[in-house]
């Protein structure tokens, strides 16, 4: 015989988690809608959220394109993780 433990109901936890995700998506959309007044770092973060969790394919694609534009705007950042071709042995 097992005694039931007093855990929260799964539905309540899932509802709270979904509310948190919805709030992060709302914040990401606000940042992307007001690109001029936010830093590139914050815009990249918001775009990454929308690429992963956007509601529609168009929203995800627009966020991905904005990431490409940001990378083109700062070309030094895009090659930061690539090995230097002159250092080869």
N, C-alpha and C positions, 0 to 999 in steps of 0.2 A: 504494500500500500504506500503510495507516495502522497506527500502533503503538498498542495499547490503553494507556490511562493508568490508573494505579493508584488509581481512585476507590473510595470505600466502596460497598458494595452498597446499592442503593436500599431493599431490604427492611430492612436494619439501621437505616438512617436513619429510615424510617417507623415502625419499632418503637420507637425511642427517642423520637420525636416523640409518638407515641400514649401512651407511658408518662408523658411530661411533662404532656400534656393531662389524663390520668386523675388525676394527682396534684393538679393545679389544681382539678379538679372535686371531688375529695375534700376539699380545703381549703375550698372554697366551701360544701359541704354541712355541714362542721363549724361554720363561722361562722353559717350560717342556723339550724342546730339549737340554737345557744346564743346567740340574739339578745340576751338580757339583758346578757351580759358583753362585748359588742363595740360599737364606735362606729358611729354611723350611716353614716359614710363607708365603713367596712369592710363593713358589711352591704350597702350599695348596690353596692359592687364585687362582692361575692359573688353578689348577685342578678343583676347584669348578666351575669356568667359563666354562671349557670344558665339565664337566659333565652336566651342564645345557644347554649349547648352542652349543656343538660340532656338526659338520656337519654329521658325520656318527656314527652308533651304535658302531663301533669298536673304534673310537676316544673317545667316551663317556665312554666306558668300560675300556679302557686303563687308562684314567684319574682317574676313580674310583678305579682301582687296585693300582695306584700309591698313592692315598690317604690312602689306607689300609696299604701299605708298610711304609709310613711315620708314621702312627699311631703305627705300630709295632716297629718302630725304636725308638720312644719316648713313652714308655708305661705309664709314669706318666701323660702324657697329656690326654690320652684316658679316664682315670678315674676321671678326675678333676670335672666333673659335676655330678657324681654319689654321692648319700648320703653315708656317712660313716656308715657301718653296725654296728659298735660298739656304735653308738650314739642313737640307738633306745631306746624308753622308753616303 
